[in-house]
């Protein structure tokens, strides 16, 4: 015998469907927003990585380093007393293993603002463990090698070598590691007056924590 669904039952079914839809739409929108942000974030790191790989000066270090920390954008500015901040990712053997944040307070002559990408190569596991151990800091005299990278696969050094303070966290000299680290920067915009990384402090958080 065929039975018809009563109008009241049909309304209940419709109402339940409407409620589920109302609750699911914000969740789906949030998931889509997170996916979009993750895609943009990945593209930002991919672009910075390719920029350093196109520059011959820094490209040579990818094949001979244990890993590296990559900062797509570091913002720095001020006159007299200035500061810098940037977020980055840490890689070991080509794999993304954690996140890092950099802060820097500088005292001395500065003019205008700076925006640059930075990469720190780790010569071996010792350097990697030291960097990711927490509260890592470059010495006051440390200086990165500034690179000018064009569309071609060539680059020229415009910056300076590391300071001679002798600290274990001093930056790299051109063409090799200094105390296990090789650091390069590429200007993104603004006035790139200098490439000093002295006083940069880093925090580290393993991926997934």
C-alpha positions in Angstrom: 0.0 0.0 0.0 1.4 3.4 -1.0 1.5 6.0 1.7 2.1 9.7 1.3 4.4 11.8 3.4 2.3 14.2 5.4 2.8 17.9 4.8 4.0 18.3 8.4 6.7 15.7 7.9 7.8 17.3 4.6 8.2 20.7 6.4 10.3 19.1 9.1 12.6 17.6 6.5 12.9 20.9 4.7 13.5 22.8 7.9 16.3 20.3 8.9 17.9 20.7 5.5 17.8 24.5 5.8 19.3 24.5 9.3 22.2 22.2 8.1 22.8 24.4 5.1 22.8 27.5 7.3 25.4 26.0 9.6 27.6 24.4 6.9 28.0 27.5 4.7 30.1 29.5 7.2 32.3 26.4 7.8 32.8 25.9 4.1 33.6 29.6 3.6 36.1 29.5 6.5 37.7 26.4 5.0 37.9 28.0 1.6 39.5 31.2 3.1 42.1 29.1 4.9 42.9 27.2 1.8 43.3 30.5 -0.1 45.6 31.9 2.5 47.7 28.8 2.6 48.0 28.9 -1.2 49.1 32.6 -1.1 51.6 31.8 1.7 53.1 28.9 -0.3 53.4 31.1 -3.4 55.2 33.8 -1.4 57.9 31.3 -0.2 58.2 29.7 -3.6 58.8 33.1 -5.3 61.5 34.0 -2.7 63.2 30.7 -3.1 63.3 31.0 -6.9 64.8 34.5 -6.6 67.7 33.2 -4.5 68.1 30.2 -6.8 68.4 32.5 -9.8 71.2 34.5 -8.2 74.4 32.6 -8.8 76.0 33.9 -5.6 73.4 32.2 -3.4 72.4 29.4 -5.7 75.7 27.5 -5.1 74.8 27.0 -1.4 71.6 25.0 -2.0 73.6 21.9 -3.0 76.1 22.1 -0.2 74.0 23.1 2.8 72.3 21.0 5.4 69.3 23.3 5.3 68.3 27.0 5.4 65.9 29.5 6.9 64.0 31.6 4.3 62.3 34.9 5.0 60.3 36.2 2.0 59.9 39.7 3.4 61.7 41.5 6.2 60.6 45.1 6.9 63.1 47.5 8.4 63.1 51.2 8.8 63.7 54.3 11.0 66.1 57.1 11.5 68.5 56.7 14.5 66.7 53.9 16.3 65.2 51.4 14.0 63.8 47.8 14.0 63.0 44.9 11.8 60.7 42.0 11.8 60.0 39.0 9.6 58.5 35.5 9.6 60.1 32.6 7.8 60.3 28.9 7.4 63.1 26.5 8.2 64.1 23.7 5.9 66.3 20.6 6.4 67.4 18.4 3.5 64.9 20.3 1.3 62.0 19.6 3.6 59.9 22.3 5.5 60.4 21.4 9.1 59.4 24.5 11.1 58.7 28.2 11.4 60.9 31.0 12.6 60.4 34.7 13.6 63.1 37.4 13.5 63.2 40.6 15.4 66.0 43.2 15.4 66.6 46.5 17.1 69.3 48.7 15.6 70.9 51.9 16.8 72.8 54.1 14.4 72.4 55.9 11.1 69.5 54.6 9.0 67.6 56.4 6.3 64.2 55.5 5.0 62.6 52.0 5.0 63.9 48.8 3.7 62.1 45.6 2.5 64.2 42.6 1.6 64.2 38.9 1.4 66.8 36.9 3.5 68.1 33.4 3.5 70.4 31.8 6.1 72.2 28.6 5.0 73.2 26.0 7.6 76.5 24.4 6.7 75.8 21.3 8.8 73.5 19.7 11.4 75.4 21.5 14.2 74.5 24.9 12.7 71.0 23.8 12.1 70.6 22.5 15.7 72.1 25.7 17.0 69.7 27.9 15.1 66.6 25.8 16.0 67.7 25.4 19.6 66.0 28.7 20.6 67.1 32.2 21.4 69.6 32.3 18.5 71.2 35.7 17.8 73.7 37.1 15.4 76.6 39.2 16.7 76.5 43.0 16.7 79.0 43.2 13.8 77.5 40.5 11.6 76.7 41.6 8.0 75.0 39.6 5.3 76.0 39.6 1.6 73.6 41.8 -0.3 72.7 40.5 -3.8 71.2 42.2 -6.8 69.2 39.6 -8.7 67.7 40.4 -12.1 65.6 38.4 -14.5 68.7 36.5 -15.7 70.5 33.9 -13.7 73.3 36.3 -12.7 73.9 38.4 -9.7 76.5 40.7 -8.3 77.4 41.4 -4.7 76.7 44.9 -3.6 77.1 44.3 0.1 79.7 43.7 2.5 81.3 40.7 4.3 80.8 39.8 7.9 82.1 41.9 10.7 85.2 40.8 12.4 84.0 40.5 15.9 84.8 36.8 16.0 81.5 35.8 17.5 80.2 32.4 16.7 77.1 33.8 15.2 78.7 36.2 12.8 77.4 36.2 9.2 78.9 34.8 6.1 81.8 36.1 4.1 81.3 36.2 0.3 82.0 32.7 -1.2 81.9 30.6 2.0 80.5 29.9 5.4 81.4 31.8 8.5 81.0 29.8 11.7 78.6 27.5 9.9 76.3 30.1 8.4 76.0 31.8 5.0 73.5 34.7 4.9 72.3 36.6 1.8 69.7 39.3 1.3 68.0 40.7 -1.8 66.3 44.1 -1.8 62.6 44.2 -2.5 61.9 47.9 -2.3 62.8 51.1 -0.6 66.3 52.3 0.0 68.7 49.4 0.7 71.4 51.4 2.5 73.1 48.5 4.2 72.6 44.8 4.8 73.6 44.6 8.4 72.0 41.7 10.3 73.8 42.3 13.6 71.4 41.9 16.5 68.9 39.8 14.7 67.2 37.4 17.1 65.3 34.3 16.1 62.6 32.1 17.6 61.8 28.6 16.2 58.7 26.4 16.3 58.7 22.9 14.8 56.1 22.3 12.1 52.8 21.1 13.6 53.4 22.4 17.1 
